[in-house]
Amino acid sequence: MAKDDRGSNRSAGEQERFVRSFDGVEIYVESVGSGPPLVLCDGIGCDGYAWSRLIPAFKDRFQIIHLHHRGHGRSQPPPEPNALLFTDLGKDLLAVVDAFGIERPVLLAHSMGVQVILEFALQHPDRVAGLVPMCGSFGRPLDTLHDSDFTGSMLPHILWLTRRIPRTFQRLWTTLLDTELAYNYGTYIELRTRRLRYGDWRPFFTHLATMDVPVFMRVLEQMSQHTTEDRLHQLRVPTLVVAGAKDRFTPVRLSERMQQLIPDAELLVVPGGTHCAPLELPELVHWRLDRFLRGRQIEGGLAG
């Protein structure tokens, strides 16, 4: 896999670089710490907000590698508009772990990133030391959003609208999302939580407002179609599923189902947690993650 050596050392053990993926797309990656590798995968429209509490807690004992999905954050969009399949995102992930010379990392993911790491683990079972899917689904999450299929059924109409009036839709998207109104709606209406710190959750809206709408919508369309449910029984890798008890985006029953389908998987349900459970009760999540890594002897070198 081709590598890009335009990395820049910001401080000892901290690095940022671009990795060239299979089709030439430049994937932005940041790395901090040293030790067994933990690789972090974001949700749709995200560039790292979900990991703001986890990275400082684990960087002293692990090498933490965080990538931006293609078309997200500082990573390039694909040259072909349709190159946004989950297999494409998985190839980006493979390019990153290859570029860092990592044989078997532990993969952590939030929201849509869960679909990415599950697909990756099924495609490359010998390249994974552990899985930690957080607040995400095994597939077709729009069918269960808010425990309803309304969003999924509306998606074709939304896609038609964005293609019909792309410039107008982009302007409205950019103008509305990076506002206090959007933040307050997301926090108090959609998540229904007051546990989040402003600085943890606000960057999500700032980044989302800068995204190219066609890229976002194509990824959303792939999310709505992709599933690993019928293949999860094939996984033979230590897995800790993390769920929020009050998650309205990914109902907890999906995480419970995932834990049942993956052989020998463990489950943490964060009391009162929403879709942002890793930010709401980070001490609990970090304690349980640490226990999982130690108990499965991952810290002892399985990921080396």
Secondary structure as UniProt FT lines:
FT   STRAND          8..11
FT   TURN            12..13
FT   STRAND          14..20
FT   TURN            22..23
FT   STRAND          26..32
FT   STRAND          37..41
FT   TURN            44..45
FT   HELIX           49..51
FT   TURN            52..53
FT   HELIX           54..58
FT   TURN            59..61
FT   STRAND          63..67
FT   TURN            70..71
FT   TURN            73..74
FT   TURN            81..82
FT   HELIX           86..99
FT   TURN            100..101
FT   STRAND          106..110
FT   TURN            111..112
FT   HELIX           113..123
FT   HELIX           125..127
FT   STRAND          130..134
FT   HELIX           141..143
FT   HELIX           145..147
FT   HELIX           150..164
FT   HELIX           166..177
FT   HELIX           180..185
FT   HELIX           186..191
FT   HELIX           198..210
FT   HELIX           213..225
FT   HELIX           229..234
FT   STRAND          239..244
FT   TURN            245..246
FT   HELIX           252..261
FT   TURN            263..264
FT   STRAND          266..270
FT   TURN            271..272
FT   TURN            275..276
FT   HELIX           277..280
FT   HELIX           282..295
FT   TURN            296..297
FT   HELIX           298..302
//
